[in-house]
Amino acid sequence: MNSEARVSPIEILLVEDSPGDVRLTQEALKESKLKNNLHVVGDGAEAMNFLRKKGKYAAVPRPDLILLDLNLPKKDGREVLTEIKLDNNLVHIPVVILTVSRSEEDILRSYGLHANCYIVKPIDFNQFISVVKAIENFWFTIVKLPPRG
């Protein structure tokens, strides 16, 4: 699924409760060479509603990539990751943990729950933008992703 072969926009689901981090991610993706649609939900319960197309999310597209914070209201990122990886309809969507936690326990647990990668959010604005661009470049230029279901 490299950028030359893609006609439709990349669908990204950002599960993030920090308005500042949402804005930074939006800014980084606006500068992208790849056409993308960023969908944002602010808690884990809403993330699962989005992914399962419940209620107001009935017509949303399936994301090509999920950027998931661990520390979320209602349902934390660990619970969301577990539900995604146990659901046959969602298991193939790559999940990138993007969080402030540097805890070895969180890192090990996330990989144990089958996260596709774990990235600690940089505090510096320019580094944060660089990280988001690197995620996009890696997942949509280098990696071959499964087709949308």
N, C-alpha and C positions, 0 to 999 in steps of 0.2 A: 504494500500500500504506500508506495513512494509518492512524492509530490507530483511527478510527471503524470502518473496514471490516475490521479484523483481529480474528478470533475466536481463532485459535490463538496461542500465545505466540511471541514473536520468538526465533529461534534464533541465538545469537551464539557464534562460535568464537574464543576468546582463545588465541593462540599466544605464550606468555610463560614464560620460565624463572626470573624473579624472583618468589619467593613474596610479597614485599612488594607488588609491583605487581599481582599476582593478587588479593591481599586488598583493595587499594584499589579495583580495578575491581569486585570483588564487592560491596563496600560501596556504591559509587556506583550500581550497578544495582539493589541491593535497595531503594533509595529511589525507584525509578522509578515513574512513573504507568503505564507500559506493562508488561504481563506479559511476562517474558522468561525464557529458559533459557540460562544461561551454561555453555558447555562449555570446559574448559581442558586444553590439552596443553602439555608443557614443552619440546618440541624440534621441529625441522622435520620429521624423519622421521615422528614420531608425528602431526604435523599432516596429512601426506599420507596416512597410513594412515586417519586419521579421515575426511578428505575423500573418499577412495576406498572407504570402508566395508570396510576389510580387518581380518581377525582380530576382536579384541574390539569393533571399531567397526561390525560388520556391520549393526546395527539402529539406528544413530544417525541423526537427521534431518539433512537438508542445511541448512547454516547460511544465514541471510539476510544475514549480515555476518561478515567475518573481521577481527579486530584482530590485526595481525601485528607482532611485534618483529623487528628486523633481525638482532640479534646473538644467535643461538641455537646450542645444541649440536647435533651430528650433521649437521644440514643448516641452513645459515643462512637468514634470511628472504628474501634475494635469490633464492636457489635455489627456495625454496617459492613465491615470487611468480611466478617464471618458469614453474614447473610448472603452477601454477593457470591462468595466462593462456594456456598452450599446450594445455590440456585442454578440449576442446569441452564436456564435462560440467560444468566448474567455472568457465569463463571469465566467466560472467555474475554470479558472486558478487562483490559489492563488497569490495575489500580496502583497509582503512585501515592504513597504516603508523603504528605507535605506538611510538616509540623515543626513546632519549636522544640519538641522533646528530643534531648540527646541521650535519654535513658537507655542503657544497654538492655534493660528488661523490655522496654517498648519496642526497640529494634528487633530483638529476638522474637518477641511475641508476634509482631507484625509479619515477619518472614514466616513464622510458624503457621500463621493464618493465610499464607500464600499471597502476601503483597508482592507486586511485581518489582517494586523498588521503594526505598526509604530515603527521603531527603529531609535534612534539617533546614528549616527556613533561615536564611541569613537575615540579620537585623539591618544591615546596610541596604539602602534603597537600590543602588546600582548593582550590588551583588544579587539582590532578590530578582531584579529584572533579568540579569544574566542567567540565573537558575531557571526561571520560567522559559526563557528562550532555549536553553539547553535541553529542557524536558521536551519541548515541542520539536526541536531539531532531531533528537534521538528517536522519539516515538513515532514521528510522522515522516521522517526522511530516511532513516537508517533501518528501523525495525519493520518487518512484515507483519501486519496485524491481521487477525481473522476478519472475514467479511461481516458486515452488520447482519444481525438476525432479525 
